[in-house]
Amino acid sequence: MCFSAPVSFAASGVLAATGVGVIKRKPLRREILFAIIPFLFAFQQSIEGLQWLAIKQGEQSLFLGYVFLFFAFLIWPIYIPLSIYKMEETQKRARILRIFISAGVIATAYLLFILLKQPLEILVVGQSIQYLINIPLGDIGAFAYLAIVAGGCFVSSDRHIRWFGSAILASFFITFFLFRVTLISTWCFFAAILSFMIYFHFVKKTSGLSKNKKQVRI
């Protein structure tokens, strides 16, 4: 798969537009964290776009690499289950989501330790970016990360969020088996594009509210 600065910047632009579309749907206060996920992915993809520009000039940027991994390692494991928890109205499901948030905190602490202790190399492999950093848990760690990030989606009582989780899960396995060497970069790209699905969660919500208002008027 061929990636480049234009691809990353184009993805960033589409996601930023998606974020604007979501905000126009006037999310509730408890929905804000979930609503701005496309904006955060847009920023992360713009960082990788800048990394591609640096690579084109003959040198990789460790600073940009660490900013990219800041999102991948330290933001998403906590942020995604937390954003779903804030929206969940069923107490039983909310209690389960708190477990995912706690697991995300543990994963983030571990990955922060890795970032501080292990050197980072940035390579181009198969026209994708490889963030080469030694994570001792290897594949076990990758599947644990997947369970934390995608698992919370399946706990949600909202079917659109569960669909989002299913898409994230499928994109992981596609990336793991076809683009394993560049798993971090490639999966983040797929996950970023899939965050477009968040828009449909808010379309569904506002459509439901409009329908209820019409019924009340009748």
N, C-alpha and C positions, 0 to 999 in steps of 0.2 A: 504494500500500500504506500502510495506516495503522498507525503505531507510536505508542506512548505509554509513560508510566511503568508502568502496570499490565502491559503486554505485556513490557517489559524485566525487570521484577521477577518476573513469572511464569516467564519463560525462565530467569532466574537461579535460581529455586527448583527448577525441574525439573532443571537441570544440576547443582546442588548435590546433589540426591537421586541423580542418576545417578552422581556422583562417590562418594557413600557406597556405592552398590551395587557399584561397581568395587572399592573398597577392601575390601569384605566378601569379595571373591573372592580376597583375599590375593595381590596381585601380587608377583612376585619383586623383589629390589632393583634389578635392571637394567630392570625394567618400570615403576618408580615415576614417572619423568618422563612417560611416556605415560599412565599411569593417572590422574594428577592434572590432565590437560588439561581435563576438564569443570569442575573447581573453578576453574581460571583463567578459563575462559570465563564461568562464573557470576559471578565478581568483575567482569569487564569489562562484562557486561550490567547488573550492579547499578550500576556507574558511569554507564552511559547512562540508567538509570532515574532516578538522582539529577539528571542533566542535564535530563531532561524536567521534573522538579519545579521546577528553577531556571527553565527556560523558561516554565513555567506562571505563575511569579511575576513574569515580565516581564524577566528578565535571564539571559543565558547565563553559564555558569561556565567561564572559560578554564582554570582549574586542573583541573576534571573533564575538559575536552576534552584536555588534555595527558596526563592519566592514561590516558584511553581510547586515545590515539594511542601512548602508551608500549608498550601491549600490541601494537597493530596494527603499529607501525613497528619496535620494538626487541626485542620478545619473540618473536613468532611466526616470523620468518624464520630465526632460529637454533634456537629451541626445538623446533619440529616435526621438522626433519630430525635433530636431535641425539637426540630421544626415540626415534625409529625406529632410529637407528644403535645406540643402547645395547642394543636388543633383538635386533638382527640377528646371526644365527649364521653366515651364509655370508660368508666372507672377501671374495670378489669383490664382493658387494653392499655390504659394509661399506666397502670402499675407494671405491666410487662415492658412497656416502652422505657420506663425508668431504669430497668435492667440493661437495656440496650445503651442508654445514655451512660450508665456507669461503666459498661464494657468499653464504650468509646473513650471515656476519660482514661482508662487503663491503657488502651491501645495508643492514645495520643502521647501519654507519658513515656511509653516504651519507644515510640517512633521519634520523639523529641530526643531521647537519650541516644538513639542511633544517629540522628542528624548531628548531634554535638560530638560524638565519639568517632564516627566513621568518616573517612574522606569521600568526597563526591567527585565523580568523573562524568563528563557529558560527552557522549559519542553519537555519531550518526551511523545507524545500522539499518540497511535496507531502506534508506530514505525516510527513516523515522528516527526520533531522538530517543536515545537510551540514557536514563538517569542511573548511572552505575554506582550503587552504594550497597555495602555488605549488610544484609539483614539476616542475622543468624537463623531465624525461624523458617526462612525460605518459603516454600509452597504452603506450609501449614499456616504461616503468618498471613499469606495472601488470602487463603480461604477464610481465616478468622476475620480479616478486614472485610471481606465480602459479606460475611454473616452479619457483621455489625451495621454496615452501610445499607445493604439491601434488606436485611431481615426486618428492620423496623417498619419498612413499607408494607410488609405482609401482615403486620400486626394491626395496621390502620383499619378502621371500619369503613373507609372510603375506597370504593372499588377503583377509582382512577389512580389513587396512590398505589394500590396493589398492582395495577397494570404497570405503573412506572417502575416498581420494584422488580417485576417480571422482566421488563426490558433491560434494566440494569444487570440482572442476573444473567440473561442471555448474552449481553454484550461482553460480560466478563469471560464467559466460557469461550466465546468466539475469539476474544483477544488472547486468552490463556493458551489455546491450542494452535492458533495461527500466527500470533505476533508476541510470543512469550518473552522474547528478549527485550522488547520495548513495551512491556506490559503497562508500566506506570503511565507513560505518555499516551499510548494508544487507547487504553481503557478510559483515561480521563477525557480524551477527545470524544469517544463514543458516549460517555455519560453526559458530557456537556451538551451534545446534540440532542440526546434523549430528554434533557430537562425542558425541551420544547413542550413535552407532554403536560407539564405543570399548567400551561395555559388552559388546557381543556378541563382541568379540575375547576378552575375559576369560571370558565364558560358554563359548565354544568351547574355550578352554584348560583350564578346570577340568573340563568335560565329558569332554575327552580324557583327562585324568589319572584321572578316576573310572573310565572304561572300561578303562584300562590296569591299574588296581588289581584290577578284577574279573577280568580275564583272568589276572593273576598268581595270584590265589586259586584259580581253576579249575585 
